[in-house]
Amino acid sequence: MLKYIVACLVLITVACSNQPEETIGFDELSPGSDKYNNNQADKTPDSSAVNERPESSLFLAIVDTMMLESRWVKWDTLLFPDRFGPNAQEKWMTIGSKDSLVLLRYQFKDSLRTKNAFFNWIDCFGPKCKSYTVGGNIRIPKRTALWLVGSKEMVIIEGNKAIDEKVVRVLLNNDPKKENWLYLVNIPKSGKTTWKRIDKGVEKPIVKTDENS
């Protein structure tokens, strides 16, 4: 069980090479990482840990739909987007018998801060600090992800299995006319990453790699 949980920690949020020492990325806790093996063993939740499922969360309906039985683990580690002054955040991992999910939500003061956090994050992505632009084909080893970037928030969901974009979108906002995302990024294990914008429920594909606006 411990090996499975550790394997679930190949995650999406990362630290750049010039990142402050106290701020780490999920990938630094992945199997084979010297930092994990030597210093971060206490970061791995064990099977006897308390279920920290919250009474209120944006992610409750999503987890209940995608993973009927799971244990919630709250993350108190500083991650890359924390560097950009969010007004509020949620950072969770949920562990089930067949999958695990990473669930992150960052809320910012305005769209400028949101975009600044997002563009800096994808500009130095992964342990090798690979630079992506909007429309790029992003890869997360052995995992899938769905990123939703709004004018004042970022919502990030990552797991081992395919994430149903339509289900997540309905659970986040059941009124299509009020659904707005600057960037919706669907990252499969293999195949092309899809980028789109949602404006009042209308999907607009993003194909330009320089559309950083």
Residue pairs with C-beta under 8 A, 6 or more apart in sequence:
1 47
2 44
2 46
2 47
5 44
5 45
5 46
5 47
5 95
5 100
6 31
6 36
6 44
7 31
8 93
8 95
8 100
8 160
9 26
9 29
9 30
9 31
9 36
9 44
9 93
10 26
10 27
10 30
10 31
10 140
10 141
10 142
10 143
11 25
11 26
11 27
11 29
11 30
11 102
11 140
11 143
11 158
12 26
12 27
12 102
12 140
12 143
12 145
12 156
12 158
13 25
13 26
13 27
13 79
13 80
13 81
13 102
13 104
13 121
13 156
14 25
14 26
14 27
14 28
14 80
14 121
14 124
14 125
14 126
14 127
14 129
15 23
15 24
15 25
15 28
15 80
16 80
16 124
16 129
17 124
17 129
19 25
19 80
19 83
20 83
22 78
23 78
23 79
23 80
23 82
23 83
24 35
24 77
24 78
24 79
25 79
25 80
25 127
26 79
26 102
27 33
27 126
27 127
28 35
28 36
28 40
28 127
29 35
29 36
29 40
29 43
29 44
30 36
33 40
36 43
36 44
43 77
45 71
45 73
45 93
45 95
49 71
49 73
51 71
51 72
52 72
52 73
52 74
53 60
53 71
53 72
54 60
54 72
57 90
57 92
58 90
58 105
58 155
58 172
59 90
59 92
59 103
59 105
61 171
62 103
62 157
62 168
62 171
62 172
63 70
63 72
63 94
63 101
63 103
65 167
65 171
66 99
66 101
66 159
66 163
66 164
66 167
67 94
67 96
67 99
67 101
68 96
69 96
69 97
70 94
70 95
70 96
70 101
71 94
71 95
71 96
72 92
72 93
72 94
73 92
73 93
73 94
73 95
74 91
74 92
75 91
75 92
75 93
76 91
77 91
79 91
79 104
80 120
80 121
81 89
81 104
81 106
81 117
81 121
81 154
82 89
82 106
83 117
83 120
84 108
84 113
84 116
84 117
84 120
85 108
85 109
85 113
86 106
86 107
86 108
86 113
86 117
87 107
87 108
87 109
88 106
88 107
89 104
89 105
89 106
89 107
90 103
90 104
90 105
91 103
91 104
92 101
92 102
92 103
92 104
93 100
93 101
93 102
93 103
94 100
94 101
94 103
98 161
99 159
99 160
99 161
100 159
100 160
101 157
101 158
101 159
102 156
102 157
102 158
102 159
103 156
103 157
104 154
104 155
104 156
104 157
105 153
105 154
105 155
105 156
106 114
106 117
106 153
106 154
107 152
107 153
108 114
108 117
108 152
108 153
108 154
109 152
110 151
110 152
111 151
111 152
111 182
114 149
114 150
114 151
114 152
114 153
114 154
114 182
115 149
115 182
115 212
117 154
118 149
118 154
118 183
119 212
122 131
122 132
122 133
122 134
122 136
122 138
123 131
123 132
124 130
124 131
125 131
125 132
125 138
132 138
133 209
133 210
133 212
134 183
134 195
134 206
134 208
134 209
134 210
134 211
134 212
135 195
135 206
135 207
135 208
135 209
135 211
136 193
136 209
137 192
137 193
138 145
138 185
138 187
138 193
139 187
139 193
140 158
140 187
142 160
142 189
143 158
143 159
143 160
143 189
144 158
144 159
144 160
144 161
144 162
144 163
144 187
144 188
144 189
145 156
145 157
145 158
145 159
145 163
145 185
145 186
145 187
146 156
146 157
146 158
146 163
146 165
146 168
146 184
146 185
146 186
146 187
147 154
147 155
147 156
147 157
147 183
147 184
147 185
147 187
148 154
148 155
148 156
148 168
148 169
148 172
148 181
148 183
148 184
148 185
149 155
149 181
149 182
149 183
149 184
149 185
150 180
150 181
150 182
151 180
151 182
155 172
157 163
157 168
162 188
163 186
165 184
165 186
169 179
169 184
169 198
172 179
173 179
176 200
176 201
177 200
177 201
178 200
178 201
179 198
179 200
179 201
180 198
180 199
180 200
181 197
181 198
182 197
183 195
183 196
183 197
183 206
184 195
184 196
184 197
184 198
185 193
185 194
185 195
186 193
186 194
187 193
194 205
195 205
195 206
195 207
196 203
196 204
196 205
196 206
197 203
197 204
197 206
198 204
